């Protein structure tokens, strides 16, 4: 588990894709963070041979999210949402559409282990201690 933006990253997945008969090629990095609530901040970073972009998401259950990134209409479908104090799992399907062309670029079930509040607090205290030590 790693920290990013001060929050523990509980899920990370990187996949490569090809769309439109190989005309568009790239990778997607999908990260989900745990802020201790039932809403999970997420970031999808897309790098292609035609451009790059990022989409920030707040995941809180089964839902369909529509965004635009790098001139492409992106639809993210979240299903099979299961969250507990110990873990988070869900299926995510992301599709891109530009004009009449569309392509599924991500279609996976993701799972991550959550930290307890005391583990999160201990990890944050360790980060703050390292920051203070670096100042000295």
N, CA, C and O atoms as a MOPAC input file, in Angstrom:
PM7 MOZYME 1SCF
protein

 N      0.84100 1    -1.16900 1     0.00000 1
 C      0.00000 1     0.00000 1     0.00000 1
 C      0.88800 1     1.23400 1     0.00000 1
 O      1.85800 1     1.29600 1     0.75600 1
 N      0.57000 1     2.22100 1    -0.83800 1
 C      1.37400 1     3.42600 1    -0.88700 1
 C      0.49100 1     4.63600 1    -0.62700 1
 O     -0.73600 1     4.56200 1    -0.69600 1
 N      1.14600 1     5.74900 1    -0.32600 1
 C      0.42300 1     6.99400 1    -0.09200 1
 C      0.54000 1     7.88500 1    -1.31700 1
 O      1.59800 1     7.96300 1    -1.94200 1
 N     -0.54200 1     8.54800 1    -1.65200 1
 C     -0.52400 1     9.55800 1    -2.69200 1
 C     -1.51600 1    10.62300 1    -2.27700 1
 O     -2.63700 1    10.31000 1    -1.87500 1
 N     -1.11800 1    11.86200 1    -2.37000 1
 C     -1.95800 1    12.97900 1    -1.93000 1
 C     -2.36600 1    12.80300 1    -0.47200 1
 O     -3.43000 1    13.26900 1    -0.06300 1
 N     -1.52400 1    12.13400 1     0.31300 1
 C     -1.80900 1    11.96400 1     1.73500 1
 C     -2.76900 1    10.84300 1     2.05200 1
 O     -3.06000 1    10.60400 1     3.22400 1
 N     -3.27200 1    10.14900 1     1.05300 1
 C     -4.22000 1     9.04800 1     1.27500 1
 C     -3.58700 1     7.72600 1     0.86500 1
 O     -2.80800 1     7.68100 1    -0.08600 1
 N     -3.91600 1     6.64500 1     1.57800 1
 C     -3.40400 1     5.34000 1     1.16500 1
 C     -4.03900 1     4.88700 1    -0.15300 1
 O     -5.25800 1     4.93200 1    -0.31700 1
 N     -3.18900 1     4.45200 1    -1.08700 1
 C     -3.68500 1     3.89300 1    -2.34200 1
 C     -3.93200 1     2.41600 1    -2.08700 1
 O     -3.00700 1     1.67400 1    -1.75600 1
 N     -5.18900 1     1.98500 1    -2.24300 1
 C     -5.53400 1     0.59600 1    -1.95500 1
 C     -5.70100 1    -0.24300 1    -3.21300 1
 O     -5.71700 1    -1.47200 1    -3.14900 1
 N     -5.82600 1     0.42500 1    -4.36000 1
 C     -5.94500 1    -0.29800 1    -5.62800 1
 C     -5.11400 1     0.43500 1    -6.67100 1
 O     -5.17400 1     1.65800 1    -6.79100 1
 N     -4.33300 1    -0.34200 1    -7.42500 1
 C     -3.58200 1     0.20900 1    -8.55500 1
 C     -3.58100 1    -0.82500 1    -9.67300 1
 O     -3.26900 1    -1.99600 1    -9.45700 1
 N     -3.93100 1    -0.37800 1   -10.85500 1
 C     -3.94100 1    -1.27700 1   -12.00500 1
 C     -3.50300 1    -0.49100 1   -13.23700 1
 O     -3.96700 1     0.62400 1   -13.47600 1
 N     -2.60700 1    -1.08700 1   -14.00800 1
 C     -2.14200 1    -0.47900 1   -15.26100 1
 C     -2.40100 1    -1.47300 1   -16.37700 1
 O     -2.00100 1    -2.63400 1   -16.28100 1
 N     -3.07100 1    -1.02500 1   -17.44100 1
 C     -3.35900 1    -1.89600 1   -18.58000 1
 C     -3.05500 1    -1.15900 1   -19.88800 1
 O     -3.16800 1     0.06400 1   -19.97700 1
 N     -2.67200 1    -1.93000 1   -20.88200 1
 C     -2.45400 1    -1.39700 1   -22.22600 1
 C     -3.67600 1    -1.69400 1   -23.07200 1
 O     -4.40100 1    -2.65600 1   -22.82000 1
 N     -3.90100 1    -0.85400 1   -24.08800 1
 C     -5.04700 1    -1.07000 1   -24.96800 1
 C     -4.71900 1    -0.60500 1   -26.38500 1
 O     -3.79800 1     0.18000 1   -26.60900 1
 N     -5.51300 1    -1.12100 1   -27.34100 1
 C     -5.47900 1    -0.68000 1   -28.73400 1
 C     -6.91900 1    -0.49500 1   -29.16700 1
 O     -7.78300 1    -1.31200 1   -28.84900 1
 N     -7.17200 1     0.57500 1   -29.88900 1
 C     -8.53300 1     0.85600 1   -30.35800 1
 C     -8.50700 1     1.28800 1   -31.81700 1
 O     -7.47500 1     1.68500 1   -32.35800 1
 N     -9.65200 1     1.19800 1   -32.41600 1
 C     -9.86000 1     1.69000 1   -33.76600 1
 C     -8.83600 1     1.07300 1   -34.73000 1
 O     -8.11200 1     1.78400 1   -35.42600 1
 N     -8.79400 1    -0.26000 1   -34.75200 1
 C     -7.93300 1    -1.06100 1   -35.61000 1
 C     -6.45600 1    -0.70300 1   -35.36900 1
 O     -5.65500 1    -0.65100 1   -36.30200 1
 N     -6.12500 1    -0.46200 1   -34.10800 1
 C     -4.74500 1    -0.17800 1   -33.73900 1
 C     -4.30300 1     1.24800 1   -33.97000 1
 O     -3.14500 1     1.57900 1   -33.71600 1
 N     -5.19800 1     2.10800 1   -34.44800 1
 C     -4.84600 1     3.50100 1   -34.69900 1
 C     -4.53700 1     4.23800 1   -33.39700 1
 O     -3.65000 1     5.09000 1   -33.35700 1
 N     -5.26800 1     3.91100 1   -32.33700 1
 C     -5.03000 1     4.51300 1   -31.02900 1
 C     -4.47300 1     3.43500 1   -30.10300 1
 O     -5.08300 1     2.38000 1   -29.92500 1
 N     -3.31800 1     3.70900 1   -29.51900 1
 C     -2.66600 1     2.77700 1   -28.59900 1
 C     -2.30600 1     3.54500 1   -27.34500 1
 O     -1.98800 1     4.73300 1   -27.39700 1
 N     -2.36000 1     2.84600 1   -26.20800 1
 C     -1.97700 1     3.53100 1   -24.98800 1
 C     -2.09400 1     2.67400 1   -23.74900 1
 O     -2.24600 1     1.45400 1   -23.81400 1
 N     -2.01600 1     3.35300 1   -22.61900 1
 C     -2.14800 1     2.69800 1   -21.32000 1
 C     -3.08400 1     3.50600 1   -20.43900 1
 O     -3.23800 1     4.71700 1   -20.59700 1
 N     -3.69900 1     2.80000 1   -19.51300 1
 C     -4.50300 1     3.42800 1   -18.46800 1
 C     -3.94700 1     2.97800 1   -17.13500 1
 O     -3.70100 1     1.79200 1   -16.91600 1
 N     -3.75200 1     3.93800 1   -16.24700 1
 C     -3.40400 1     3.64600 1   -14.85500 1
 C     -4.59800 1     4.06200 1   -14.01900 1
 O     -5.06300 1     5.19900 1   -14.09000 1
 N     -5.08600 1     3.12100 1   -13.22700 1
 C     -6.28300 1     3.36800 1   -12.40700 1
 C     -5.89300 1     3.19200 1   -10.94300 1
 O     -5.46600 1     2.11200 1   -10.53500 1
 N     -6.04200 1     4.25300 1   -10.15600 1
 C     -5.70300 1     4.23400 1    -8.72700 1
 C     -6.91600 1     4.61700 1    -7.90100 1
 O     -7.65100 1     5.54000 1    -8.25000 1
 N     -7.12200 1     3.89300 1    -6.79200 1
 C     -8.20900 1     4.18500 1    -5.86100 1
 C     -7.59100 1     4.40000 1    -4.49000 1
 O     -6.71800 1     3.64700 1    -4.05800 1
 N     -8.06200 1     5.44300 1    -3.81300 1
 C     -7.52100 1     5.83400 1    -2.50800 1
 C     -8.58300 1     5.68000 1    -1.43400 1
 O     -9.77800 1     5.76200 1    -1.71800 1
 N     -8.15300 1     5.46000 1    -0.21000 1
 C     -9.06500 1     5.26100 1     0.92300 1
 C     -8.94200 1     6.44000 1     1.87600 1
 O     -7.89300 1     6.64700 1     2.48500 1
 N    -10.01900 1     7.21300 1     2.00500 1
 C    -10.02600 1     8.33600 1     2.94600 1
 C    -10.76600 1     7.99600 1     4.23500 1
 O    -11.05400 1     8.87900 1     5.04300 1
 N    -11.07200 1     6.71200 1     4.42600 1
 C    -11.72400 1     6.27300 1     5.64800 1
 C    -13.23500 1     6.36500 1     5.62400 1
 O    -13.88900 1     6.04400 1     6.61600 1
 N    -13.80700 1     6.80000 1     4.50200 1
 C    -15.26200 1     6.90500 1     4.41300 1
 C    -15.78800 1     5.85900 1     3.43200 1
 O    -15.08100 1     4.91200 1     3.09000 1
 N    -17.02500 1     6.03300 1     2.98200 1
 C    -17.60300 1     5.11300 1     2.00900 1
 C    -17.50400 1     5.66700 1     0.58700 1
 O    -17.99100 1     5.04300 1    -0.35600 1
 N    -16.87800 1     6.83100 1     0.43000 1
 C    -16.59100 1     7.40200 1    -0.88000 1
 C    -15.08400 1     7.32100 1    -1.09800 1
 O    -14.30800 1     7.69500 1    -0.21900 1
 N    -14.66800 1     6.83600 1    -2.26500 1
 C    -13.26400 1     6.59100 1    -2.53600 1
 C    -12.79700 1     7.46400 1    -3.70000 1
 O    -13.27400 1     7.30100 1    -4.82300 1
 N    -11.87300 1     8.38600 1    -3.44600 1
 C    -11.30700 1     9.15900 1    -4.55000 1
 C    -10.51800 1     8.22800 1    -5.47000 1
 O     -9.83300 1     7.31700 1    -5.00500 1
 N    -10.62200 1     8.46600 1    -6.77400 1
 C     -9.91600 1     7.63900 1    -7.74900 1
 C     -9.36000 1     8.54300 1    -8.84300 1
 O     -9.85300 1     9.64700 1    -9.07500 1
 N     -8.32800 1     8.04700 1    -9.50500 1
 C     -7.72100 1     8.78600 1   -10.60700 1
 C     -7.41800 1     7.81200 1   -11.72600 1
 O     -6.75100 1     6.79800 1   -11.51900 1
 N     -7.91300 1     8.12500 1   -12.91900 1
 C     -7.59000 1     7.35500 1   -14.12100 1
 C     -6.71200 1     8.23600 1   -14.99700 1
 O     -7.13100 1     9.31200 1   -15.42300 1
 N     -5.49100 1     7.77600 1   -15.26700 1
 C     -4.56400 1     8.50600 1   -16.12500 1
 C     -4.42000 1     7.74000 1   -17.42700 1
 O     -4.09200 1     6.55400 1   -17.43500 1
 N     -4.66900 1     8.43700 1   -18.52500 1
 C     -4.67600 1     7.81500 1   -19.84000 1
 C     -3.54000 1     8.41900 1   -20.66000 1
 O     -3.44900 1     9.63900 1   -20.80400 1
 N     -2.68400 1     7.56800 1   -21.19000 1
 C     -1.60600 1     8.01200 1   -22.08000 1
 C     -1.77200 1     7.28400 1   -23.40400 1
 O     -1.79200 1     6.05400 1   -23.44800 1
 N     -1.89300 1     8.06000 1   -24.49500 1
 C     -2.03700 1     7.45600 1   -25.81500 1
 C     -1.07300 1     8.11100 1   -26.79600 1
 O     -0.44900 1     9.12800 1   -26.49600 1
 N     -0.96800 1     7.50500 1   -27.97300 1
 C     -0.15000 1     8.09200 1   -29.02300 1
 C     -0.77300 1     9.37000 1   -29.58300 1
 O     -0.12400 1    10.07500 1   -30.35600 1
 N     -2.01200 1     9.68500 1   -29.21100 1
 C     -2.68100 1    10.89900 1   -29.68300 1
 C     -2.80000 1    11.97200 1   -28.60500 1
 O     -3.27300 1    13.07400 1   -28.88500 1
 N     -2.38400 1    11.67100 1   -27.38800 1
 C     -2.48500 1    12.63900 1   -26.30100 1
 C     -2.72500 1    11.93000 1   -24.98200 1
 O     -2.93800 1    10.71800 1   -24.93200 1
 N     -2.68500 1    12.70800 1   -23.92900 1
 C     -2.83300 1    12.15400 1   -22.58500 1
 C     -3.80700 1    13.00000 1   -21.78300 1
 O     -4.10300 1    14.14300 1   -22.13100 1
 N     -4.29600 1    12.41200 1   -20.70200 1
 C     -5.19400 1    13.13600 1   -19.81200 1
 C     -5.48900 1    12.33200 1   -18.57300 1
 O     -5.18500 1    11.14200 1   -18.49100 1
 N     -6.09100 1    13.00900 1   -17.60400 1
 C     -6.47800 1    12.36300 1   -16.35100 1
 C     -7.92500 1    12.68800 1   -16.04300 1
 O     -8.43600 1    13.75000 1   -16.39700 1
 N     -8.56900 1    11.74800 1   -15.37500 1
 C     -9.95800 1    11.93000 1   -14.94800 1
 C    -10.02300 1    11.58400 1   -13.47000 1
 O     -9.69300 1    10.46600 1   -13.07200 1
 N    -10.45300 1    12.55000 1   -12.65300 1
 C    -10.66800 1    12.30400 1   -11.22200 1
 C    -12.09500 1    11.83900 1   -11.01200 1
 O    -13.02900 1    12.36700 1   -11.61600 1
 N    -12.25500 1    10.84700 1   -10.15100 1
 C    -13.57400 1    10.26900 1    -9.87600 1
 C    -13.77500 1    10.12800 1    -8.38200 1
 O    -12.81300 1     9.94000 1    -7.63700 1
 N    -15.01800 1    10.21700 1    -7.93900 1
 C    -15.39900 1     9.87600 1    -6.56600 1
 C    -16.30700 1     8.66700 1    -6.65400 1
 O    -17.44100 1     8.75500 1    -7.12500 1
 N    -15.79100 1     7.52800 1    -6.19000 1
 C    -16.54400 1     6.27300 1    -6.28000 1
 C    -17.28500 1     6.01600 1    -4.98400 1
 O    -16.70700 1     6.08900 1    -3.90000 1
 N    -18.58100 1     5.71100 1    -5.10500 1
 C    -19.37200 1     5.48700 1    -3.88900 1
 C    -20.41000 1     4.39000 1    -4.05600 1
 O    -21.29500 1     4.24200 1    -3.21300 1
 N    -20.31400 1     3.63300 1    -5.11500 1
 C    -21.26900 1     2.55400 1    -5.33200 1
 C    -21.45800 1     2.31600 1    -6.81200 1
 O    -20.75400 1     2.89500 1    -7.63900 1
 N    -22.41200 1     1.45900 1    -7.14500 1
 C    -22.72400 1     1.20200 1    -8.55000 1
 C    -23.16500 1     2.50400 1    -9.20200 1
 O    -24.06200 1     3.18300 1    -8.70200 1
 N    -22.54100 1     2.84600 1   -10.30900 1
 C    -22.85200 1     4.11800 1   -10.95000 1
 C    -22.27200 1     4.16200 1   -12.35500 1
 O    -21.40700 1     3.36100 1   -12.71000 1
 N    -22.75700 1     5.10400 1   -13.14500 1
 C    -22.19900 1     5.39300 1   -14.45400 1
 C    -21.73700 1     6.84100 1   -14.42900 1
 O    -22.49900 1     7.74600 1   -14.08600 1
 N    -20.46900 1     7.04800 1   -14.80100 1
 C    -19.86800 1     8.38200 1   -14.76000 1
 C    -19.45500 1     8.73800 1   -16.17900 1
 O    -18.80100 1     7.95200 1   -16.86400 1
 N    -19.84500 1     9.93300 1   -16.61200 1
 C    -19.46800 1    10.40600 1   -17.94900 1
 C    -18.57500 1    11.62700 1   -17.79100 1
 O    -18.91600 1    12.57900 1   -17.08900 1
 N    -17.41800 1    11.58000 1   -18.46200 1
 C    -16.43700 1    12.67100 1   -18.41300 1
 C    -15.87100 1    12.85000 1   -19.80900 1
 O    -16.12800 1    12.04600 1   -20.70400 1
 N    -15.09400 1    13.91700 1   -19.98800 1
 C    -14.37800 1    14.13800 1   -21.22900 1
 C    -12.90200 1    14.28000 1   -20.90200 1
 O    -12.54100 1    14.98200 1   -19.95800 1
 N    -12.04800 1    13.62200 1   -21.67100 1
 C    -10.60000 1    13.69800 1   -21.46900 1
 C     -9.91400 1    13.62800 1   -22.82400 1
 O    -10.19500 1    12.74200 1   -23.63100 1
 N     -9.01900 1    14.56400 1   -23.06300 1
 C     -8.23200 1    14.59500 1   -24.30100 1
 C     -9.12400 1    14.53000 1   -25.54700 1
 O     -8.76900 1    13.87000 1   -26.52300 1
 N    -10.28200 1    15.21100 1   -25.52300 1
 C    -11.17200 1    15.24500 1   -26.66800 1
 C    -11.99200 1    13.99100 1   -26.89200 1
 O    -12.63500 1    13.84000 1   -27.93100 1
 N    -11.97100 1    13.08700 1   -25.91400 1
 C    -12.71500 1    11.83300 1   -26.02300 1
 C    -13.77300 1    11.79400 1   -24.92800 1
 O    -13.49600 1    12.12400 1   -23.77500 1
 N    -14.99000 1    11.38900 1   -25.29500 1
 C    -16.04700 1    11.19100 1   -24.29900 1
 C    -15.80500 1     9.84800 1   -23.62000 1
 O    -15.76800 1     8.80600 1   -24.27500 1
 N    -15.64200 1     9.88400 1   -22.30400 1
 C    -15.31900 1     8.68400 1   -21.53800 1
 C    -16.52200 1     8.30300 1   -20.67900 1
 O    -17.09300 1     9.15600 1   -19.99900 1
 N    -16.90800 1     7.03600 1   -20.70500 1
 C    -17.96200 1     6.50900 1   -19.84700 1
 C    -17.35100 1     5.43700 1   -18.95900 1
 O    -16.74700 1     4.48000 1   -19.44400 1
 N    -17.51600 1     5.60800 1   -17.65400 1
 C    -17.00900 1     4.65000 1   -16.67600 1
 C    -18.21400 1     4.04000 1   -15.96700 1
 O    -19.00500 1     4.75300 1   -15.34900 1
 N    -18.34900 1     2.73100 1   -16.06000 1
 C    -19.44600 1     2.01400 1   -15.40700 1
 C    -18.88300 1     1.23000 1   -14.22900 1
 O    -17.99100 1     0.39800 1   -14.39900 1
 N    -19.40600 1     1.49700 1   -13.03400 1
 C    -19.01000 1     0.79400 1   -11.81500 1
 C    -20.15700 1    -0.14200 1   -11.44400 1
 O    -21.30600 1     0.28800 1   -11.33900 1
 N    -19.84200 1    -1.42700 1   -11.24300 1
 C    -20.86800 1    -2.41000 1   -10.86300 1
 C    -20.27900 1    -3.38000 1    -9.84500 1
 O    -19.08400 1    -3.34100 1    -9.55300 1
 N    -21.11800 1    -4.23600 1    -9.31600 1
 C    -20.70700 1    -5.26200 1    -8.33400 1
 C    -19.96400 1    -4.64000 1    -7.15400 1
 O    -18.99300 1    -5.20900 1    -6.65400 1
 N    -20.42400 1    -3.47200 1    -6.71400 1
 C    -19.79700 1    -2.70600 1    -5.62700 1
 C    -19.96400 1    -3.42300 1    -4.29400 1
 O    -21.08400 1    -3.73000 1    -3.88500 1
 N    -18.85600 1    -3.68900 1    -3.62200 1
 C    -18.86900 1    -4.29400 1    -2.29200 1
 C    -17.82400 1    -3.59200 1    -1.44900 1
 O    -16.64500 1    -3.56300 1    -1.80100 1
 N    -18.26400 1    -3.02200 1    -0.32400 1
 C    -17.33200 1    -2.33100 1     0.56300 1
 C    -17.59000 1    -2.77800 1     1.99600 1
 O    -18.73700 1    -2.94400 1     2.41300 1
 N    -16.50500 1    -2.97000 1     2.74400 1
 C    -16.59200 1    -3.29000 1     4.16900 1
 C    -15.46900 1    -2.54300 1     4.86900 1
 O    -14.72300 1    -1.80300 1     4.22800 1
 N    -15.34400 1    -2.72700 1     6.16400 1
 C    -14.24800 1    -2.09600 1     6.89400 1
 C    -12.89700 1    -2.67700 1     6.47700 1
 O    -11.86400 1    -2.03300 1     6.66000 1
 N    -12.89700 1    -3.88400 1     5.92000 1
 C    -11.65200 1    -4.56400 1     5.56300 1
 C    -11.27300 1    -4.45700 1     4.09200 1
 O    -10.08800 1    -4.51100 1     3.76400 1
 N    -12.25600 1    -4.30700 1     3.18900 1
 C    -11.91400 1    -4.34800 1     1.76600 1
 C    -12.91600 1    -3.58000 1     0.89900 1
 O    -14.00700 1    -3.21100 1     1.33300 1
 N    -12.49700 1    -3.36200 1    -0.32600 1
 C    -13.32400 1    -2.74600 1    -1.35900 1
 C    -13.14200 1    -3.56200 1    -2.62500 1
 O    -12.01700 1    -3.89800 1    -2.99400 1
 N    -14.24200 1    -3.88300 1    -3.29400 1
 C    -14.13600 1    -4.53500 1    -4.60200 1
 C    -15.27400 1    -4.03300 1    -5.48900 1
 O    -16.35900 1    -3.69500 1    -5.01600 1
 N    -14.99000 1    -3.99600 1    -6.78300 1
 C    -15.99100 1    -3.56000 1    -7.75600 1
 C    -15.48100 1    -3.89800 1    -9.14700 1
 O    -14.29500 1    -4.16100 1    -9.35000 1
 N    -16.40800 1    -3.88500 1   -10.10300 1
 C    -16.04800 1    -4.08200 1   -11.50600 1
 C    -16.10600 1    -2.71500 1   -12.17700 1
 O    -17.03800 1    -1.94300 1   -11.95200 1
 N    -15.10900 1    -2.42500 1   -12.99800 1
 C    -15.08500 1    -1.15400 1   -13.71800 1
 C    -14.91700 1    -1.42400 1   -15.20900 1
 O    -14.06900 1    -2.20900 1   -15.63300 1
 N    -15.74800 1    -0.75100 1   -15.98100 1
 C    -15.66300 1    -0.83200 1   -17.43500 1
 C    -15.60000 1     0.60300 1   -17.95000 1
 O    -16.50000 1     1.40600 1   -17.70300 1
 N    -14.52100 1     0.90900 1   -18.66900 1
 C    -14.34400 1     2.25900 1   -19.20400 1
 C    -14.30900 1     2.19500 1   -20.72400 1
 O    -13.59800 1     1.38200 1   -21.31500 1
 N    -15.08500 1     3.06400 1   -21.33500 1
 C    -15.15800 1     3.12300 1   -22.78800 1
 C    -14.90300 1     4.54900 1   -23.24400 1
 O    -15.26000 1     5.51200 1   -22.56400 1
 N    -14.27700 1     4.66400 1   -24.40600 1
 C    -14.05200 1     5.96800 1   -25.00900 1
 C    -14.80900 1     6.07100 1   -26.31100 1
 O    -14.96900 1     5.08700 1   -27.03300 1
 N    -15.28100 1     7.28800 1   -26.60800 1
 C    -16.00700 1     7.49900 1   -27.85400 1
 C    -15.58400 1     8.82900 1   -28.45100 1
 O    -15.55300 1     9.85600 1   -27.77300 1
 N    -15.26100 1     8.78500 1   -29.73300 1
 C    -14.93400 1     9.99200 1   -30.47700 1
 C    -15.64300 1     9.87700 1   -31.81800 1
 O    -15.34700 1     8.99600 1   -32.62500 1
 N    -16.57800 1    10.78100 1   -32.03400 1
 C    -17.37900 1    10.71400 1   -33.25700 1
 C    -18.21600 1     9.45300 1   -33.26500 1
 O    -18.92600 1     9.16600 1   -32.30100 1
 N    -18.13700 1     8.69100 1   -34.35800 1
 C    -18.92400 1     7.45200 1   -34.45500 1
 C    -18.15800 1     6.24400 1   -33.93300 1
 O    -18.70400 1     5.14200 1   -33.88600 1
 N    -16.89900 1     6.43600 1   -33.54000 1
 C    -16.07000 1     5.32700 1   -33.07300 1
 C    -16.10900 1     5.20500 1   -31.55600 1
 O    -16.06900 1     6.20500 1   -30.83900 1
 N    -16.18700 1     3.96000 1   -31.07400 1
 C    -16.12200 1     3.73200 1   -29.63200 1
 C    -15.29200 1     2.47700 1   -29.37000 1
 O    -15.14800 1     1.60300 1   -30.22500 1
 N    -14.74700 1     2.42800 1   -28.14100 1
 C    -13.85600 1     1.32300 1   -27.81000 1
 C    -13.82700 1     1.15100 1   -26.30100 1
 O    -13.75000 1     2.13300 1   -25.56300 1
 N    -13.88900 1    -0.10100 1   -25.83600 1
 C    -13.70900 1    -0.39900 1   -24.41600 1
 C    -12.21300 1    -0.50500 1   -24.15200 1
 O    -11.51200 1    -1.28500 1   -24.79600 1
 N    -11.73000 1     0.29400 1   -23.19000 1
 C    -10.29100 1     0.32600 1   -22.91200 1
 C     -9.93600 1    -0.28400 1   -21.56600 1
 O     -8.76300 1    -0.52200 1   -21.27800 1
 N    -10.94500 1    -0.53600 1   -20.74100 1
 C    -10.69100 1    -1.10800 1   -19.41300 1
 C    -11.93000 1    -1.87900 1   -19.00500 1
 O    -13.03700 1    -1.34300 1   -19.05600 1
 N    -11.75900 1    -3.14200 1   -18.59600 1
 C    -12.90600 1    -3.97800 1   -18.22500 1
 C    -12.40500 1    -5.02300 1   -17.23600 1
 O    -12.07000 1    -6.14200 1   -17.62500 1
 N    -12.35200 1    -4.65400 1   -15.94300 1
 C    -11.75000 1    -5.52300 1   -14.93600 1
 C    -12.45900 1    -5.38400 1   -13.58500 1
 O    -13.06700 1    -4.36000 1   -13.27400 1
 N    -12.35200 1    -6.45600 1   -12.80200 1
 C    -12.78300 1    -6.41400 1   -11.40600 1
 C    -11.56200 1    -6.07700 1   -10.56500 1
 O    -10.50400 1    -6.69000 1   -10.70600 1
 N    -11.72700 1    -5.09500 1    -9.69000 1
 C    -10.63400 1    -4.61800 1    -8.84900 1
 C    -10.95700 1    -4.85600 1    -7.38600 1
 O    -12.11800 1    -4.79800 1    -6.98000 1
 N     -9.91600 1    -5.12700 1    -6.59000 1
 C    -10.10700 1    -5.38400 1    -5.16200 1
 C     -8.91600 1    -4.82300 1    -4.40700 1
 O     -7.77600 1    -4.91500 1    -4.86100 1
 N     -9.19800 1    -4.23900 1    -3.24600 1
 C     -8.13200 1    -3.71500 1    -2.40000 1
 C     -8.47900 1    -3.87100 1    -0.94100 1
 O     -9.64800 1    -3.84800 1    -0.55700 1
 N     -7.44400 1    -4.03000 1    -0.12700 1
 C     -7.62800 1    -4.13100 1     1.32100 1
 C     -7.55700 1    -2.74700 1     1.94200 1
 O     -6.67400 1    -1.95100 1     1.62400 1
 N     -8.49300 1    -2.47500 1     2.82400 1
 C     -8.53000 1    -1.18900 1     3.51800 1
 C     -7.73600 1    -1.27400 1     4.81600 1
 O     -7.55900 1    -2.35100 1     5.38500 1
 N     -7.26400 1    -0.12400 1     5.26900 1
 C     -6.60000 1    -0.05600 1     6.55900 1
 C     -7.62000 1     0.34700 1     7.60500 1
 O     -8.60400 1     1.02200 1     7.30600 1
 N     -7.37400 1    -0.07200 1     8.82600 1
 C     -8.21300 1     0.40000 1     9.91800 1
 C     -7.83400 1     1.84700 1    10.20700 1
 O     -6.78400 1     2.31900 1     9.77100 1
 N     -8.69000 1     2.54600 1    10.94200 1
 C     -8.42000 1     3.94100 1    11.29400 1
 C     -7.11100 1     4.06400 1    12.06600 1
 O     -6.36200 1     5.01700 1    11.85100 1
 N     -6.82100 1     3.12600 1    12.95600 1
 C     -5.58400 1     3.20600 1    13.73100 1
 C     -4.36100 1     2.97500 1    12.83800 1
 O     -3.32600 1     3.61100 1    13.03900 1
 N     -4.46500 1     2.06900 1    11.85200 1
 C     -3.35600 1     1.85100 1    10.91600 1
 C     -3.12700 1     3.08700 1    10.06100 1
 O     -1.98400 1     3.46700 1     9.80300 1
 N     -4.22600 1     3.72200 1     9.61600 1
 C     -4.12100 1     4.93200 1     8.82500 1
 C     -3.45900 1     6.04200 1     9.63200 1
 O     -2.58000 1     6.74200 1     9.12900 1
 N     -3.87900 1     6.20000 1    10.87700 1
 C     -3.30600 1     7.23900 1    11.73000 1
 C     -1.81900 1     6.98500 1    11.96300 1
 O     -1.02700 1     7.92600 1    11.92600 1
 N     -1.42500 1     5.74400 1    12.19900 1
 C     -0.01700 1     5.41100 1    12.40900 1
 C      0.79900 1     5.71000 1    11.15600 1
 O      1.90800 1     6.23700 1    11.25000 1
 N      0.25900 1     5.37800 1     9.98500 1
 C      0.97600 1     5.63700 1     8.74200 1
 C      1.11300 1     7.13800 1     8.50100 1
 O      2.17000 1     7.59900 1     8.07000 1
 N      0.06800 1     7.89700 1     8.77200 1
 C      0.13200 1     9.35300 1     8.60900 1
 C      1.13400 1     9.96000 1     9.58600 1
 O      1.88400 1    10.86300 1     9.21300 1
 N      1.15900 1     9.48100 1    10.83100 1
 C      2.11800 1     9.99000 1    11.80800 1
 C      3.54500 1     9.72000 1    11.35500 1
 O      4.43100 1    10.54900 1    11.55900 1
 N      3.76700 1     8.56600 1    10.74400 1
 C      5.09900 1     8.22900 1    10.23600 1
 C      5.50900 1     9.18700 1     9.11400 1
 O      6.65600 1     9.62800 1     9.05400 1
 N      4.55900 1     9.50400 1     8.22600 1
 C      4.83800 1    10.43900 1     7.13200 1
 C      5.16600 1    11.82100 1     7.70100 1
 O      6.11900 1    12.46400 1     7.25900 1
 N      4.37700 1    12.27900 1     8.68200 1
 C      4.63000 1    13.60100 1     9.27800 1
 C      5.97500 1    13.63300 1     9.98800 1
 O      6.68100 1    14.63900 1     9.92500 1
 N      6.34100 1    12.54600 1    10.66300 1
 C      7.63500 1    12.48000 1    11.35400 1
 C      8.77800 1    12.57000 1    10.34200 1
 O      9.77900 1    13.24000 1    10.59800 1
 N      8.63600 1    11.90300 1     9.19900 1
 C      9.67200 1    11.95200 1     8.16400 1
 C      9.76500 1    13.35900 1     7.58100 1
 O     10.85800 1    13.82900 1     7.26500 1
 N      8.63400 1    14.02500 1     7.43900 1
 C      8.63500 1    15.39600 1     6.92500 1
 C      9.33800 1    16.33400 1     7.90500 1
 O     10.12100 1    17.19200 1     7.49600 1
 N      9.06300 1    16.17200 1     9.17400 1
 C      9.70200 1    17.00000 1    10.20900 1
 C     11.20100 1    16.73300 1    10.25400 1
 O     11.99300 1    17.66400 1    10.40000 1
 N     11.59200 1    15.47400 1    10.13100 1
 C     13.01100 1    15.12100 1    10.14800 1
 C     13.74100 1    15.70200 1     8.94600 1
 O     14.90800 1    16.08000 1     9.04300 1
 N     13.05200 1    15.77100 1     7.81700 1
 C     13.66400 1    16.33300 1     6.59300 1
 C     13.89300 1    17.82900 1     6.72300 1
 O     14.83000 1    18.36400 1     6.13000 1
 N     13.04700 1    18.51400 1     7.49000 1
 C     13.18600 1    19.94700 1     7.70900 1
 C     14.42600 1    20.26700 1     8.53400 1
 O     15.05900 1    21.30500 1     8.33900 1
 N     14.77300 1    19.35900 1     9.46700 1
 C     15.87000 1    19.61500 1    10.40600 1
 C     17.23300 1    19.50100 1     9.77900 1
 O     18.24200 1    19.69200 1    10.45800 1

